[in-house]
Amino acid sequence: MAPLTGEPMPEPHRIILLAHGSSDARWCETFERLAAPTVASVPGARIAYMELADPSLEAMIEEGVWEGSRAFKVVPLFLAAGRHLRKDVPAMIKALEEAHGVHITLTPPIGENPQLGEAIRKVVEQELAD
């Protein structure tokens, strides 16, 4: 529903699930399997890698811009906010925003979400039951 003021609807964010990346294809396949339910059910959701694998974060931003997106939300598939999420990724995001004239929001890493802890508990309980 459009706002009553006649203003256009705000553009939905393109979601990018960001994994670290590895030159080992098996590592990347694990993250692609983890991301698959989101990519399949959230319109415009994609997976990208910070380094060492494709597609890169830059490639996914460029694809989104080409398809008309101007707002992006990056969800790090990291367990905690270490150096990469405190320094490297924010610097990458700043450069991408400046280069493409877009707005990119970096969310906390998924490891900070209490729901992940509950999912881990369920997996451990299932393993104990087997």
Backbone as CSV, one residue per row, in Angstrom:
resi,resn,N_x,N_y,N_z,CA_x,CA_y,CA_z,C_x,C_y,C_z
1,MET,0.839,-1.171,0.000,0.000,0.000,0.000,0.886,1.236,0.000
2,ALA,0.649,2.174,-0.894,1.442,3.388,-0.991,1.115,4.329,0.162
3,PRO,2.076,5.137,0.599,1.796,6.108,1.649,0.699,7.070,1.209
4,LEU,-0.077,7.591,2.168,-1.187,8.488,1.865,-0.730,9.802,1.271
5,THR,0.502,10.181,1.485,1.009,11.464,1.007,1.276,11.467,-0.489
6,GLY,1.120,10.343,-1.144,1.397,10.259,-2.574,2.857,9.978,-2.871
7,GLU,3.668,9.812,-1.811,5.074,9.492,-2.012,5.189,8.054,-2.493
8,PRO,6.216,7.760,-3.270,6.394,6.368,-3.713,6.699,5.455,-2.540
9,MET,6.361,4.186,-2.726,6.672,3.183,-1.711,8.187,3.093,-1.554
10,PRO,8.668,2.945,-0.315,10.105,2.741,-0.172,10.512,1.436,-0.845
11,GLU,11.663,1.480,-1.472,12.150,0.291,-2.177,12.559,-0.775,-1.179
12,PRO,12.157,-2.021,-1.413,12.593,-3.077,-0.502,14.097,-3.300,-0.647
13,HIS,14.685,-3.765,0.436,16.112,-4.063,0.422,16.383,-5.344,-0.344
14,ARG,17.463,-5.361,-1.070,17.999,-6.599,-1.625,18.811,-7.220,-0.503
15,ILE,18.555,-8.467,-0.180,19.244,-9.155,0.904,20.452,-9.904,0.349
16,ILE,21.606,-9.691,0.974,22.817,-10.412,0.589,23.333,-11.143,1.819
17,LEU,23.367,-12.460,1.731,23.930,-13.285,2.795,25.430,-13.367,2.537
18,LEU,26.215,-12.797,3.432,27.658,-12.671,3.216,28.430,-13.698,4.033
19,ALA,29.131,-14.574,3.337,30.025,-15.538,3.978,31.463,-15.083,3.742
20,HIS,32.387,-15.626,4.522,33.786,-15.222,4.389,34.335,-15.560,3.014
21,GLY,34.203,-16.812,2.610,34.759,-17.277,1.342,35.971,-18.158,1.576
22,SER,36.205,-19.027,0.619,37.338,-19.947,0.687,37.674,-20.400,-0.718
23,SER,38.920,-20.756,-0.921,39.301,-21.322,-2.217,38.874,-22.784,-2.321
24,ASP,38.418,-23.371,-1.218,37.937,-24.751,-1.191,36.449,-24.773,-1.542
25,ALA,36.113,-25.332,-2.684,34.723,-25.354,-3.152,33.800,-26.059,-2.174
26,ARG,34.309,-27.061,-1.447,33.465,-27.769,-0.469,33.010,-26.832,0.637
27,TRP,33.871,-25.936,1.047,33.519,-24.957,2.074,32.383,-24.075,1.561
28,CYS,32.525,-23.582,0.340,31.499,-22.716,-0.244,30.174,-23.463,-0.407
29,GLU,30.238,-24.728,-0.800,29.016,-25.521,-0.960,28.239,-25.610,0.346
30,THR,28.935,-25.704,1.460,28.267,-25.741,2.768,27.450,-24.474,2.977
31,PHE,28.029,-23.320,2.691,27.319,-22.060,2.884,26.201,-21.886,1.863
32,GLU,26.393,-22.376,0.662,25.327,-22.296,-0.328,24.127,-23.145,0.087
33,ARG,24.385,-24.307,0.706,23.284,-25.133,1.230,22.580,-24.411,2.380
34,LEU,23.348,-23.785,3.270,22.753,-23.047,4.374,21.924,-21.862,3.881
35,ALA,22.384,-21.230,2.835,21.682,-20.060,2.303,20.503,-20.427,1.413
36,ALA,20.468,-21.647,0.896,19.457,-22.046,-0.092,18.012,-21.785,0.345
37,PRO,17.602,-22.120,1.575,16.205,-21.846,1.951,15.854,-20.357,1.895
38,THR,16.790,-19.509,2.294,16.545,-18.062,2.246,16.514,-17.572,0.808
39,VAL,17.489,-18.002,0.012,17.545,-17.584,-1.390,16.275,-18.024,-2.133
40,ALA,15.768,-19.210,-1.784,14.572,-19.729,-2.443,13.293,-19.030,-1.997
41,SER,13.264,-18.497,-0.776,12.002,-17.960,-0.261,11.952,-16.446,-0.100
42,VAL,13.087,-15.771,-0.107,13.108,-14.316,0.047,13.431,-13.699,-1.314
43,PRO,12.478,-13.000,-1.903,12.721,-12.415,-3.226,13.978,-11.537,-3.238
44,GLY,14.817,-11.773,-4.210,16.025,-10.973,-4.381,17.185,-11.361,-3.485
45,ALA,17.012,-12.345,-2.611,18.104,-12.739,-1.721,19.191,-13.454,-2.517
46,ARG,20.435,-13.181,-2.155,21.585,-13.783,-2.811,22.634,-14.115,-1.772
47,ILE,23.557,-14.999,-2.125,24.730,-15.237,-1.291,25.927,-14.603,-1.989
48,ALA,26.849,-14.080,-1.172,28.083,-13.497,-1.692,29.195,-13.830,-0.718
49,TYR,30.419,-13.683,-1.199,31.591,-13.975,-0.383,32.446,-12.727,-0.239
50,MET,33.004,-12.565,0.946,33.850,-11.418,1.232,35.161,-11.499,0.450
51,GLU,35.701,-12.713,0.330,36.963,-12.894,-0.382,37.120,-14.358,-0.768
52,LEU,38.042,-14.636,-1.641,38.480,-15.984,-2.009,37.461,-16.832,-2.771
53,ALA,36.285,-16.311,-3.059,35.271,-17.088,-3.771,34.332,-16.136,-4.509
54,ASP,33.609,-16.696,-5.448,32.620,-15.939,-6.215,31.232,-16.493,-5.961
55,PRO,30.230,-15.645,-5.994,30.265,-14.230,-6.357,30.713,-13.353,-5.184
56,SER,31.351,-12.278,-5.524,31.826,-11.339,-4.513,30.679,-10.422,-4.082
57,LEU,30.893,-9.739,-2.956,29.920,-8.743,-2.506,29.751,-7.667,-3.572
58,GLU,30.855,-7.236,-4.154,30.785,-6.215,-5.196,29.951,-6.686,-6.385
59,ALA,30.144,-7.936,-6.809,29.365,-8.461,-7.943,27.880,-8.480,-7.636
60,MET,27.507,-8.812,-6.390,26.090,-8.864,-6.027,25.485,-7.466,-5.926
61,ILE,26.275,-6.495,-5.488,25.796,-5.108,-5.470,25.610,-4.628,-6.909
62,GLU,26.594,-4.902,-7.765,26.492,-4.492,-9.169,25.293,-5.134,-9.848
63,GLU,25.049,-6.426,-9.566,23.872,-7.097,-10.145,22.588,-6.417,-9.681
64,GLY,22.515,-6.123,-8.382,21.325,-5.458,-7.846,21.108,-4.090,-8.463
65,VAL,22.171,-3.318,-8.614,22.066,-1.995,-9.233,21.581,-2.139,-10.668
66,TRP,22.133,-3.080,-11.393,21.729,-3.314,-12.777,20.235,-3.662,-12.854
67,GLU,19.739,-4.387,-11.828,18.326,-4.773,-11.792,17.439,-3.708,-11.143
68,GLY,18.030,-2.575,-10.751,17.239,-1.456,-10.239,17.229,-1.271,-8.732
69,SER,17.940,-2.064,-7.991,17.978,-1.917,-6.532,18.899,-0.771,-6.142
70,ARG,18.494,-0.040,-5.119,19.307,1.054,-4.595,19.582,0.873,-3.106
71,ALA,18.930,-0.115,-2.484,19.099,-0.368,-1.057,19.410,-1.849,-0.848
72,PHE,20.398,-2.109,-0.014,20.853,-3.469,0.228,20.996,-3.696,1.727
73,LYS,20.721,-4.905,2.148,20.940,-5.309,3.535,21.858,-6.518,3.496
74,VAL,23.030,-6.383,4.120,24.023,-7.453,4.150,23.916,-8.169,5.494
75,VAL,23.621,-9.477,5.438,23.485,-10.306,6.631,24.704,-11.224,6.696
76,PRO,25.654,-10.948,7.603,26.867,-11.755,7.678,26.602,-13.154,8.250
77,LEU,27.024,-14.158,7.515,26.937,-15.538,7.977,28.198,-15.854,8.772
78,PHE,28.425,-15.052,9.796,29.574,-15.166,10.693,29.027,-15.422,12.096
79,LEU,29.797,-16.127,12.912,29.340,-16.391,14.273,29.555,-15.202,15.205
80,ALA,30.545,-14.374,14.921,30.833,-13.218,15.771,31.428,-12.106,14.925
81,ALA,31.424,-10.908,15.491,31.965,-9.748,14.796,33.437,-9.588,15.139
82,GLY,34.286,-10.208,14.337,35.728,-10.049,14.493,36.230,-8.924,13.603
83,ARG,37.503,-8.961,13.323,38.146,-7.904,12.532,37.462,-7.674,11.189
84,HIS,37.095,-8.750,10.507,36.451,-8.579,9.196,35.177,-7.759,9.301
85,LEU,34.343,-8.038,10.297,33.070,-7.319,10.406,33.202,-5.962,11.077
86,ARG,34.266,-5.759,11.824,34.466,-4.448,12.452,35.193,-3.478,11.529
87,LYS,36.050,-3.997,10.634,36.869,-3.102,9.814,36.737,-3.361,8.316
88,ASP,37.023,-4.600,7.894,37.119,-4.888,6.465,35.787,-4.721,5.729
89,VAL,34.738,-5.352,6.234,33.442,-5.281,5.547,32.882,-3.860,5.565
90,PRO,32.923,-3.129,6.695,32.450,-1.741,6.641,33.214,-0.884,5.621
91,ALA,34.510,-1.111,5.484,35.277,-0.363,4.481,34.837,-0.745,3.072
92,MET,34.583,-2.032,2.848,34.089,-2.477,1.540,32.735,-1.836,1.248
93,ILE,31.866,-1.815,2.246,30.528,-1.255,2.075,30.606,0.231,1.756
94,LYS,31.433,0.954,2.475,31.578,2.396,2.218,32.024,2.640,0.775
95,ALA,33.007,1.878,0.326,33.501,2.037,-1.048,32.418,1.691,-2.066
96,LEU,31.647,0.638,-1.802,30.574,0.244,-2.728,29.460,1.284,-2.755
97,GLU,29.118,1.842,-1.599,28.094,2.896,-1.559,28.533,4.102,-2.393
98,GLU,29.785,4.489,-2.218,30.297,5.643,-2.964,30.380,5.352,-4.457
99,ALA,30.811,4.156,-4.821,30.981,3.810,-6.232,29.657,3.665,-6.967
100,HIS,28.611,3.197,-6.259,27.355,2.880,-6.942,26.178,3.760,-6.522
101,GLY,26.393,4.682,-5.589,25.311,5.563,-5.158,24.148,4.808,-4.525
102,VAL,24.464,3.817,-3.705,23.443,2.987,-3.062,23.565,3.103,-1.549
103,HIS,22.564,2.573,-0.858,22.606,2.501,0.603,22.715,1.031,0.990
104,ILE,23.727,0.714,1.814,23.959,-0.670,2.244,23.956,-0.700,3.769
105,THR,23.082,-1.527,4.331,23.011,-1.721,5.775,23.688,-3.044,6.116
106,LEU,24.575,-3.008,7.097,25.236,-4.207,7.584,24.561,-4.618,8.888
107,THR,23.983,-5.812,8.910,23.321,-6.296,10.122,24.353,-6.961,11.040
108,PRO,23.989,-7.226,12.289,24.886,-8.007,13.143,25.061,-9.414,12.564
109,PRO,26.159,-10.074,12.904,26.354,-11.444,12.408,25.278,-12.375,12.967
110,ILE,24.979,-13.422,12.215,23.917,-14.333,12.647,24.236,-14.990,13.986
111,GLY,25.509,-15.119,14.317,25.888,-15.723,15.584,25.421,-14.934,16.795
112,GLU,25.092,-13.664,16.625,24.597,-12.847,17.727,23.094,-13.010,17.935
113,ASN,22.426,-13.696,17.027,20.991,-13.895,17.147,20.722,-15.089,18.056
114,PRO,19.945,-14.912,19.138,19.681,-16.023,20.054,18.995,-17.216,19.386
115,GLN,18.323,-16.999,18.271,17.677,-18.110,17.570,18.699,-19.115,17.061
116,LEU,19.911,-18.658,16.735,20.947,-19.586,16.292,21.358,-20.508,17.441
117,GLY,21.457,-19.959,18.637,21.768,-20.785,19.797,20.718,-21.860,20.016
118,GLU,19.453,-21.510,19.813,18.374,-22.489,19.947,18.472,-23.559,18.859
119,ALA,18.819,-23.148,17.648,18.975,-24.123,16.557,20.117,-25.084,16.855
120,ILE,21.210,-24.577,17.411,22.344,-25.437,17.768,21.916,-26.429,18.853
121,ARG,21.174,-25.935,19.840,20.688,-26.819,20.907,19.844,-27.939,20.326
122,LYS,18.972,-27.629,19.378,18.118,-28.649,18.763,18.945,-29.683,17.999
123,VAL,19.971,-29.238,17.300,20.836,-30.168,16.573,21.551,-31.087,17.560
124,VAL,22.067,-30.524,18.655,22.761,-31.348,19.651,21.793,-32.351,20.271
125,GLU,20.582,-31.904,20.606,19.585,-32.842,21.166,19.259,-33.960,20.179
126,GLN,19.153,-33.610,18.913,18.873,-34.619,17.882,20.033,-35.614,17.790
127,GLU,21.268,-35.132,17.834,22.426,-36.009,17.779,22.467,-36.947,18.996
128,LEU,22.104,-36.419,20.157,22.092,-37.248,21.365,21.004,-38.315,21.304
129,ALA,19.906,-37.987,20.634,18.786,-38.933,20.526,19.071,-40.044,19.505
130,ASP,19.947,-39.782,18.553,20.248,-40.780,17.492,21.134,-41.892,17.959
